[in-house]
């Protein structure tokens, strides 16, 4: 039944085209009499019917020569398109970036803490004060994308309660010498006895000076402590 509908539609379109051109010929009528679909060629585009690629006339075809036409069965027309293997309905959204920007250090005396960190060579980014109850100071260590905040009214934490905030350096001996030269009390270099299943501190750098394994510590005037960690070669992706 579908094929009869298609033949009728194509016949009507062909007749309309011939009427417009004044040249509906016996040859086209004979095609239908023999049960074959008429040749559409480029006429289908003029009559508003989408042209099937397999029904286009070849460059070598002459006038009056038949061009093979595509046959669409009822089963093919009633079969819905299938999804290609591996295709997904939705593309996963990338995870948003979450960048650690600031670490808040609780201090007692803002000016004293500011002077200490400036003495380490840290950059002063901002110092904003709004009355006697609020002051915020931002400072950034050399080469660090993350900053610190000190001030008044910015944290309920007890002064000096920040412990072992990491500062990563590529040369622990040089970093330690620089801090000592600035008057900072820095511990000796040590590593942990992880190989024996213990976190006990062992004097000296780790064997073969492995990255992530050698440390030293120092503290600010309020007791907030810093942990220097030597990283000579970073792990992939870090």
Short mmCIF file of the C-alpha atoms (twelve columns), coordinates in Angstrom:
data_MODEL
# 
_entry.id   MODEL 
# 
loop_
_atom_site.group_PDB 
_atom_site.id 
_atom_site.type_symbol 
_atom_site.label_atom_id 
_atom_site.label_alt_id 
_atom_site.label_comp_id 
_atom_site.label_asym_id 
_atom_site.label_seq_id 
_atom_site.Cartn_x 
_atom_site.Cartn_y 
_atom_site.Cartn_z 
_atom_site.pdbx_PDB_model_num 
ATOM 1   C CA . UNK A 1   0.000  0.000  0.000   1 
ATOM 2   C CA . UNK A 2   2.873  2.356  0.767   1 
ATOM 3   C CA . UNK A 3   4.410  1.647  -2.654  1 
ATOM 4   C CA . UNK A 4   1.098  2.568  -4.361  1 
ATOM 5   C CA . UNK A 5   1.105  5.855  -2.404  1 
ATOM 6   C CA . UNK A 6   4.670  6.631  -3.459  1 
ATOM 7   C CA . UNK A 7   3.920  5.827  -7.134  1 
ATOM 8   C CA . UNK A 8   0.853  8.071  -7.017  1 
ATOM 9   C CA . UNK A 9   2.838  10.920 -5.468  1 
ATOM 10  C CA . UNK A 10  5.600  10.656 -8.036  1 
ATOM 11  C CA . UNK A 11  3.093  10.462 -10.897 1 
ATOM 12  C CA . UNK A 12  1.330  13.599 -9.719  1 
ATOM 13  C CA . UNK A 13  4.630  15.494 -9.368  1 
ATOM 14  C CA . UNK A 14  5.761  14.396 -12.836 1 
ATOM 15  C CA . UNK A 15  2.445  15.416 -14.377 1 
ATOM 16  C CA . UNK A 16  2.644  18.852 -12.713 1 
ATOM 17  C CA . UNK A 17  6.153  19.360 -14.063 1 
ATOM 18  C CA . UNK A 18  5.071  18.320 -17.576 1 
ATOM 19  C CA . UNK A 19  2.104  20.651 -17.449 1 
ATOM 20  C CA . UNK A 20  4.405  23.538 -16.575 1 
ATOM 21  C CA . UNK A 21  6.726  22.718 -19.470 1 
ATOM 22  C CA . UNK A 22  4.019  21.684 -21.937 1 
ATOM 23  C CA . UNK A 23  5.737  18.454 -22.714 1 
ATOM 24  C CA . UNK A 24  4.053  15.498 -20.997 1 
ATOM 25  C CA . UNK A 25  4.916  12.711 -23.452 1 
ATOM 26  C CA . UNK A 26  3.733  9.232  -24.185 1 
ATOM 27  C CA . UNK A 27  7.083  7.881  -23.091 1 
ATOM 28  C CA . UNK A 28  6.377  8.821  -19.436 1 
ATOM 29  C CA . UNK A 29  2.841  7.388  -19.581 1 
ATOM 30  C CA . UNK A 30  4.220  4.159  -20.989 1 
ATOM 31  C CA . UNK A 31  6.597  3.885  -18.044 1 
ATOM 32  C CA . UNK A 32  3.634  3.745  -15.673 1 
ATOM 33  C CA . UNK A 33  1.790  1.315  -17.916 1 
ATOM 34  C CA . UNK A 34  4.740  -1.052 -17.578 1 
ATOM 35  C CA . UNK A 35  4.689  -0.682 -13.723 1 
ATOM 36  C CA . UNK A 36  7.976  1.261  -13.502 1 
ATOM 37  C CA . UNK A 37  8.566  4.540  -11.733 1 
ATOM 38  C CA . UNK A 38  9.165  7.522  -14.031 1 
ATOM 39  C CA . UNK A 39  12.651 8.945  -14.323 1 
ATOM 40  C CA . UNK A 40  12.967 11.925 -12.037 1 
ATOM 41  C CA . UNK A 41  16.503 13.107 -12.830 1 
ATOM 42  C CA . UNK A 42  16.914 16.789 -12.065 1 
ATOM 43  C CA . UNK A 43  13.179 17.378 -12.497 1 
ATOM 44  C CA . UNK A 44  12.515 16.218 -8.956  1 
ATOM 45  C CA . UNK A 45  14.294 19.299 -7.622  1 
ATOM 46  C CA . UNK A 46  12.010 21.540 -9.656  1 
ATOM 47  C CA . UNK A 47  8.835  19.795 -8.519  1 
ATOM 48  C CA . UNK A 48  9.788  20.092 -4.833  1 
ATOM 49  C CA . UNK A 49  10.446 16.362 -4.258  1 
ATOM 50  C CA . UNK A 50  13.844 15.544 -2.645  1 
ATOM 51  C CA . UNK A 51  16.138 13.937 -5.196  1 
ATOM 52  C CA . UNK A 52  17.438 10.462 -4.397  1 
ATOM 53  C CA . UNK A 53  21.223 10.301 -5.113  1 
ATOM 54  C CA . UNK A 54  20.889 6.894  -6.821  1 
ATOM 55  C CA . UNK A 55  18.265 8.277  -9.208  1 
ATOM 56  C CA . UNK A 56  20.461 11.063 -10.628 1 
ATOM 57  C CA . UNK A 57  21.304 10.834 -14.333 1 
ATOM 58  C CA . UNK A 58  24.918 9.975  -15.005 1 
ATOM 59  C CA . UNK A 59  26.997 12.468 -17.031 1 
ATOM 60  C CA . UNK A 60  27.181 9.959  -19.896 1 
ATOM 61  C CA . UNK A 61  23.431 9.330  -20.035 1 
ATOM 62  C CA . UNK A 62  21.702 10.706 -23.108 1 
ATOM 63  C CA . UNK A 63  18.191 11.949 -23.675 1 
ATOM 64  C CA . UNK A 64  15.607 9.177  -23.449 1 
ATOM 65  C CA . UNK A 65  17.873 6.759  -21.537 1 
ATOM 66  C CA . UNK A 66  16.607 5.302  -18.277 1 
ATOM 67  C CA . UNK A 67  18.534 5.912  -15.023 1 
ATOM 68  C CA . UNK A 68  18.125 3.280  -12.254 1 
ATOM 69  C CA . UNK A 69  15.913 4.421  -9.422  1 
ATOM 70  C CA . UNK A 70  16.070 3.473  -5.722  1 
ATOM 71  C CA . UNK A 71  13.311 1.162  -4.476  1 
ATOM 72  C CA . UNK A 72  12.077 1.782  -0.924  1 
ATOM 73  C CA . UNK A 73  10.209 -1.106 0.646   1 
ATOM 74  C CA . UNK A 74  7.457  -0.784 3.232   1 
ATOM 75  C CA . UNK A 75  9.643  -2.435 5.861   1 
ATOM 76  C CA . UNK A 76  12.446 0.101  5.289   1 
ATOM 77  C CA . UNK A 77  10.055 3.023  5.566   1 
ATOM 78  C CA . UNK A 78  8.521  1.737  8.807   1 
ATOM 79  C CA . UNK A 79  11.885 0.886  10.478  1 
ATOM 80  C CA . UNK A 80  13.137 3.675  12.808  1 
ATOM 81  C CA . UNK A 81  16.805 4.781  12.492  1 
ATOM 82  C CA . UNK A 82  19.162 2.963  14.826  1 
ATOM 83  C CA . UNK A 83  21.797 4.604  17.022  1 
ATOM 84  C CA . UNK A 84  25.411 4.034  16.010  1 
ATOM 85  C CA . UNK A 85  27.549 1.871  18.231  1 
ATOM 86  C CA . UNK A 86  29.344 3.852  20.918  1 
ATOM 87  C CA . UNK A 87  27.062 6.891  20.630  1 
ATOM 88  C CA . UNK A 88  25.830 8.480  23.836  1 
ATOM 89  C CA . UNK A 89  22.756 10.546 24.534  1 
ATOM 90  C CA . UNK A 90  24.643 13.282 26.364  1 
ATOM 91  C CA . UNK A 91  28.201 14.581 26.531  1 
ATOM 92  C CA . UNK A 92  29.638 14.679 30.040  1 
ATOM 93  C CA . UNK A 93  30.240 18.182 31.340  1 
ATOM 94  C CA . UNK A 94  33.854 18.968 32.343  1 
ATOM 95  C CA . UNK A 95  34.443 19.369 36.065  1 
ATOM 96  C CA . UNK A 96  34.665 23.074 37.029  1 
ATOM 97  C CA . UNK A 97  38.015 24.333 38.278  1 
ATOM 98  C CA . UNK A 98  38.345 24.787 42.052  1 
ATOM 99  C CA . UNK A 99  41.537 26.695 42.773  1 
ATOM 100 C CA . UNK A 100 42.923 26.959 46.299  1 
ATOM 101 C CA . UNK A 101 43.389 30.706 46.602  1 
ATOM 102 C CA . UNK A 102 43.938 31.629 50.259  1 
ATOM 103 C CA . UNK A 103 44.954 30.047 53.571  1 
ATOM 104 C CA . UNK A 104 43.786 31.972 56.661  1 
ATOM 105 C CA . UNK A 105 46.275 32.215 59.528  1 
ATOM 106 C CA . UNK A 106 44.948 33.232 62.981  1 
ATOM 107 C CA . UNK A 107 47.230 35.788 64.636  1 
ATOM 108 C CA . UNK A 108 47.175 37.961 67.749  1 
ATOM 109 C CA . UNK A 109 48.997 41.048 66.495  1 
ATOM 110 C CA . UNK A 110 48.379 41.818 62.827  1 
ATOM 111 C CA . UNK A 111 51.222 44.312 62.491  1 
ATOM 112 C CA . UNK A 112 53.721 41.916 64.062  1 
ATOM 113 C CA . UNK A 113 52.654 39.099 61.725  1 
ATOM 114 C CA . UNK A 114 52.760 41.457 58.749  1 
ATOM 115 C CA . UNK A 115 56.299 42.494 59.607  1 
ATOM 116 C CA . UNK A 116 57.392 38.868 59.996  1 
ATOM 117 C CA . UNK A 117 56.116 37.726 56.616  1 
ATOM 118 C CA . UNK A 118 57.379 40.813 54.857  1 
ATOM 119 C CA . UNK A 119 60.764 39.929 56.336  1 
ATOM 120 C CA . UNK A 120 60.546 36.581 54.507  1 
ATOM 121 C CA . UNK A 121 60.212 38.440 51.215  1 
ATOM 122 C CA . UNK A 122 56.493 37.712 50.812  1 
ATOM 123 C CA . UNK A 123 54.516 40.158 48.645  1 
ATOM 124 C CA . UNK A 124 51.913 42.415 50.262  1 
ATOM 125 C CA . UNK A 125 48.820 42.263 48.037  1 
ATOM 126 C CA . UNK A 126 46.238 44.108 50.138  1 
ATOM 127 C CA . UNK A 127 45.713 45.675 53.561  1 
ATOM 128 C CA . UNK A 128 42.109 46.691 54.197  1 
ATOM 129 C CA . UNK A 129 40.746 47.935 57.502  1 
ATOM 130 C CA . UNK A 130 37.150 48.824 58.414  1 
ATOM 131 C CA . UNK A 131 37.033 50.092 61.984  1 
ATOM 132 C CA . UNK A 132 38.599 48.580 65.069  1 
ATOM 133 C CA . UNK A 133 37.025 45.144 64.606  1 
ATOM 134 C CA . UNK A 134 37.968 44.248 61.046  1 
ATOM 135 C CA . UNK A 135 41.219 44.180 59.118  1 
ATOM 136 C CA . UNK A 136 42.343 41.828 56.385  1 
ATOM 137 C CA . UNK A 137 45.850 41.553 54.973  1 
ATOM 138 C CA . UNK A 138 46.747 39.367 51.998  1 
ATOM 139 C CA . UNK A 139 50.327 38.239 51.343  1 
ATOM 140 C CA . UNK A 140 51.817 35.808 48.838  1 
ATOM 141 C CA . UNK A 141 55.022 33.738 49.081  1 
ATOM 142 C CA . UNK A 142 57.485 34.041 46.166  1 
ATOM 143 C CA . UNK A 143 56.399 31.828 43.263  1 
ATOM 144 C CA . UNK A 144 53.157 30.701 44.911  1 
ATOM 145 C CA . UNK A 145 49.689 30.841 43.273  1 
ATOM 146 C CA . UNK A 146 48.135 30.647 46.757  1 
ATOM 147 C CA . UNK A 147 48.163 33.481 49.318  1 
ATOM 148 C CA . UNK A 148 47.614 33.878 53.059  1 
ATOM 149 C CA . UNK A 149 45.226 36.105 55.003  1 
ATOM 150 C CA . UNK A 150 45.983 37.540 58.408  1 
ATOM 151 C CA . UNK A 151 43.898 40.115 60.237  1 
ATOM 152 C CA . UNK A 152 41.176 40.868 62.756  1 
ATOM 153 C CA . UNK A 153 37.654 39.496 62.660  1 
ATOM 154 C CA . UNK A 154 38.370 37.054 59.830  1 
ATOM 155 C CA . UNK A 155 38.501 33.710 61.680  1 
ATOM 156 C CA . UNK A 156 37.326 32.294 65.018  1 
ATOM 157 C CA . UNK A 157 40.378 29.989 65.192  1 
ATOM 158 C CA . UNK A 158 42.793 30.452 68.063  1 
ATOM 159 C CA . UNK A 159 45.992 32.364 67.193  1 
ATOM 160 C CA . UNK A 160 48.844 29.998 66.370  1 
ATOM 161 C CA . UNK A 161 46.567 27.007 65.708  1 
ATOM 162 C CA . UNK A 162 47.492 26.554 62.026  1 
ATOM 163 C CA . UNK A 163 49.833 23.565 61.857  1 
ATOM 164 C CA . UNK A 164 52.235 22.293 59.192  1 
ATOM 165 C CA . UNK A 165 50.995 24.286 56.218  1 
ATOM 166 C CA . UNK A 166 53.125 23.080 53.286  1 
ATOM 167 C CA . UNK A 167 55.621 25.267 51.477  1 
ATOM 168 C CA . UNK A 168 57.140 23.360 48.554  1 
ATOM 169 C CA . UNK A 169 60.718 24.152 47.511  1 
ATOM 170 C CA . UNK A 170 62.971 22.703 44.833  1 
ATOM 171 C CA . UNK A 171 66.179 22.995 46.913  1 
ATOM 172 C CA . UNK A 172 65.652 22.481 50.626  1 
ATOM 173 C CA . UNK A 173 69.215 23.390 51.610  1 
ATOM 174 C CA . UNK A 174 69.021 26.715 49.778  1 
ATOM 175 C CA . UNK A 175 65.545 27.553 51.114  1 
ATOM 176 C CA . UNK A 176 66.601 26.758 54.660  1 
ATOM 177 C CA . UNK A 177 69.756 28.867 54.365  1 
ATOM 178 C CA . UNK A 178 67.723 31.802 53.023  1 
ATOM 179 C CA . UNK A 179 65.313 31.690 55.965  1 
ATOM 180 C CA . UNK A 180 68.127 31.435 58.504  1 
ATOM 181 C CA . UNK A 181 69.765 34.433 56.845  1 
ATOM 182 C CA . UNK A 182 66.558 36.383 57.481  1 
ATOM 183 C CA . UNK A 183 66.650 35.559 61.184  1 
ATOM 184 C CA . UNK A 184 64.140 32.689 61.153  1 
ATOM 185 C CA . UNK A 185 64.585 29.700 63.448  1 
ATOM 186 C CA . UNK A 186 64.414 26.707 61.062  1 
ATOM 187 C CA . UNK A 187 64.685 23.067 62.094  1 
ATOM 188 C CA . UNK A 188 67.274 20.669 60.772  1 
ATOM 189 C CA . UNK A 189 66.375 18.701 57.662  1 
ATOM 190 C CA . UNK A 190 64.591 15.411 58.378  1 
ATOM 191 C CA . UNK A 191 62.601 12.641 56.714  1 
ATOM 192 C CA . UNK A 192 60.041 10.107 57.936  1 
ATOM 193 C CA . UNK A 193 60.694 6.428  58.518  1 
ATOM 194 C CA . UNK A 194 57.793 5.353  56.308  1 
ATOM 195 C CA . UNK A 195 59.707 2.273  55.132  1 
ATOM 196 C CA . UNK A 196 59.418 0.823  58.632  1 
ATOM 197 C CA . UNK A 197 55.734 1.706  58.939  1 
ATOM 198 C CA . UNK A 198 56.410 4.652  61.256  1 
ATOM 199 C CA . UNK A 199 56.028 8.432  60.928  1 
ATOM 200 C CA . UNK A 200 58.974 8.975  63.225  1 
ATOM 201 C CA . UNK A 201 61.245 11.797 62.128  1 
ATOM 202 C CA . UNK A 202 64.703 10.672 61.093  1 
ATOM 203 C CA . UNK A 203 67.535 13.260 60.915  1 
ATOM 204 C CA . UNK A 204 68.855 14.114 57.452  1 
ATOM 205 C CA . UNK A 205 67.412 14.106 53.969  1 
ATOM 206 C CA . UNK A 206 65.725 11.056 52.459  1 
ATOM 207 C CA . UNK A 207 67.879 8.490  50.663  1 
ATOM 208 C CA . UNK A 208 68.793 9.477  47.113  1 
ATOM 209 C CA . UNK A 209 67.173 12.831 47.908  1 
ATOM 210 C CA . UNK A 210 63.808 11.560 46.700  1 
ATOM 211 C CA . UNK A 211 61.178 14.187 45.898  1 
ATOM 212 C CA . UNK A 212 58.402 14.676 48.464  1 
ATOM 213 C CA . UNK A 213 60.444 12.965 51.197  1 
ATOM 214 C CA . UNK A 214 62.676 15.610 52.850  1 
ATOM 215 C CA . UNK A 215 61.416 18.325 55.215  1 
ATOM 216 C CA . UNK A 216 62.206 21.212 57.567  1 
ATOM 217 C CA . UNK A 217 59.921 23.363 59.736  1 
ATOM 218 C CA . UNK A 218 59.619 26.909 61.089  1 
ATOM 219 C CA . UNK A 219 56.910 28.994 62.801  1 
ATOM 220 C CA . UNK A 220 55.678 32.586 62.832  1 
ATOM 221 C CA . UNK A 221 55.585 34.694 66.059  1 
ATOM 222 C CA . UNK A 222 52.113 33.309 66.963  1 
ATOM 223 C CA . UNK A 223 53.169 29.674 66.539  1 
ATOM 224 C CA . UNK A 224 51.551 28.950 63.165  1 
ATOM 225 C CA . UNK A 225 53.906 26.332 61.757  1 
ATOM 226 C CA . UNK A 226 55.148 25.780 58.220  1 
ATOM 227 C CA . UNK A 227 56.485 22.571 56.696  1 
ATOM 228 C CA . UNK A 228 59.107 22.943 53.988  1 
ATOM 229 C CA . UNK A 229 58.925 20.010 51.551  1 
ATOM 230 C CA . UNK A 230 61.545 19.369 48.888  1 
ATOM 231 C CA . UNK A 231 60.185 18.470 45.444  1 
ATOM 232 C CA . UNK A 232 62.907 18.200 42.826  1 
ATOM 233 C CA . UNK A 233 60.867 16.346 40.206  1 
ATOM 234 C CA . UNK A 234 57.086 16.382 40.313  1 
ATOM 235 C CA . UNK A 235 54.993 13.314 39.733  1 
ATOM 236 C CA . UNK A 236 53.087 13.328 36.407  1 
ATOM 237 C CA . UNK A 237 49.955 15.475 36.554  1 
ATOM 238 C CA . UNK A 238 50.966 17.325 39.731  1 
# 
